[in-house]
Amino acid sequence: MSNLFLEASQKRRSIYALDTNTNLSNAQITETIQAAIAHSPSAFNSQTTKAVVLYGDESAKLWAIVLEALRKVTPAEAFAATEGKIASFNAGVGTVLFFEDTSIVSGLQAGFPLYADNFPLWSEQSAGIAAFAVWTALAQENIGGSLQHYSNLIEDEVKAAWELPAEWRLTAQMPIGNIAAPAGDKEFAPIAERVLVFGE
């Protein structure tokens, strides 16, 4: 079976070896990210997902914030490994920060009280869809990335550093760049245990 979407999905992997030798300009990367987010579905077409794209020194500033936050919570004997990990995230061309706009979620909860408890969950689903769309679209352009989650350690400082709205909740960080080394083998659980089929 030939399916271009599935082929693109299979090409998307967590890439940890990044460098700056991309075949796209930063402007082209930005356009790809914008298109992926624009066409990502969301409940009630709420478009809760926001993104901030950082290049060069701005991206380095982000990973410096992460590193200092980790220094406070990482045992000294383990910090060298942590530094190496963060350096790998900082080796690419930039970073995409993903946010969910909680003011939109709150507005929907007020406007549709019957579904109020569901809107935060639907917002999380929108966040995941958007991140997957960006990740896959970039992979099609041979731009690698991985999804990182340091939000609880850095959110306040990130919003202060880039003067972002207080209502934006940081959900993930995606370092991106040229694929310097491919992803390793991936193990899959038996699909019959994950997808159950009833009827014909």
N, C-alpha and C positions, 0 to 999 in steps of 0.2 A: 504494500500500500504506500502510495506517495502522498505525503501531506506536508506542505511547506511549513505550516505552523509547528508541527511536531518536530520537524528537522531543526527549526530555529530553537525550539525549547531544549532539544538535546544538545545543541551547541552551547547553550548557556550553562556555565559551570562556575564554581567558586575559584577564582584565579588570585593567587597570592603573590606570584612573581610578576611584578609590574615594572615597566620603565616608561620613558617619555617618548619613545620612537613610534608614535601613532601615525597612521596613514590618513587621519582626519585632522583638520584644524580645530582649535577650541570652539570656534564659531559653529562648525559643522557638528561637533559633539553636542553643543548646547541645543542646536536645532533638533537633533535626534531625541534628546531628553524631553524637550518641549512637546514634540509630536507624540511621544509615548505617553506622557502624562495627560495631554489634552484628550486622547482617545481612550483612556482607561475608564471603565464604567464605575459608577458609584450609585448608592441607593438614593432614590429621589433626584438623581442627577445633581447631587449635593456638591460634588467636586471639592471634597474636604481636604484632599491631599495637596500640599504645597512642597516645593523643593527649592533649595538654595544650592547653586553650583559654584564651587570654589576652585580656582586654578592657581598654580604657582605659589607665591608667597602666602596667599590667602588660605590655600589648602594646608600649607606647612604650619600656619598659625593654628589651624584646627587640631592637627596631630600633636602640636606642642601642648595644647590645652589638655588633650587626652592623656599624654604622657605624664604631665604633672599631676593630673587627677589620679592616675594609677600609682604614681610614686607614693601617694599618701596611704594606699591600701594594699600595696604589694610588699611581701617580705623582702628585705634587702638582698638575700641570697638568690632570689628569683628575679630580681629586677633586670639583670642583663638580658635574659630571655625576653622579657617584656619590651625592653628597648628595641631589640631586634625585630620583634613582631610589628611594633608601631613604625619602625623605619621602613619595613616592607610596604606598609599602607601608604607611606609618604613618598614612595619612589615613583609613583605614576604621575599623570598629568594633572590630576585633581581629585575632588571628592564631591559626591552628591549627598546633601543632607535632606532627609525626608521628614516632613512634619504633617500633623493633622490639625486642622483649624477647629479648635473646640468651640469657638463662638458659633460656627455653622451648626455643629452638633447640638448645642444648647438651644439654638433657634428652632431647629427641627423638633426637638423634644417639647418645646413650648407650643409649637404650631400643630403638632400631631401627638397629643398626649397618649393616645391609644398605643402608640409604638415607642413611647419614650424610652423604655428599657432597652430597646433594640438598637437605637441609633449609635451608641458607643461601639457595639459589636459590628455594626455595618461600616462604621468608620474604620475599624481595624481591618475589615475585609478590603475596603478601598485602598488602604495603605499597602497591604500585601500585593494587591493586583497591580498597583502603580509601580511598586518596586520591581516586581517581576517583569512588567512591560519594559521599563527602562533597561533593566539588566539584559533582557533578551534582545532588545533593539540594538544595544551597544555591542553585544556579542556578534550580531550579524555584520557589524562593521569592524570586527576583529579588535574590539575594545574590551578588555577584560575587567572584571570587578569582583567584589565579594560584599556581602551584607554584614555589617558590624553593628553591635548594640552596646554602646557606651553611654546611652542617653541619660540614665539615672545619675551618672557621675559628672556630666558636663553640660546638661541642658541650660541651666541658669547662666553659666559663663558664655556659652555659645550665643544665646539670645542677646546678652549684653554686648558681646564683641561685635556682632553684626546688626545691632539695633533692630531686632526682630520683634514682632508682636508678642505680648505676654500670652495671648490665647493660642499661640502655635505650640503644639506638643511635639517634641523631637522623638521620632520613632526609630530611625536607623541612620547609619552612615555607610556610604558606598565609595570606597577608594577605587579609582578607575585609571586605566592606562593601557599601554601596549602590552600584549601577552608575551612576557619574556620567557616563560616556561609553561607548558600545558598543565592542566589539572591531572591528577592521578586517577587511577581506576576508582570506580564508584560501585558500591555494593547495593543491590536492590533486594528488598524483602519480596517474598512471593506475591505477585500481583493478585493472585486469586484470593489471598487473605486480606487484601486491601480494597478490592472492588468485587462486591457480591452481586450476582446477577440472578434475577428471578423471572421466570416466564421465558418465552421464546421471541 
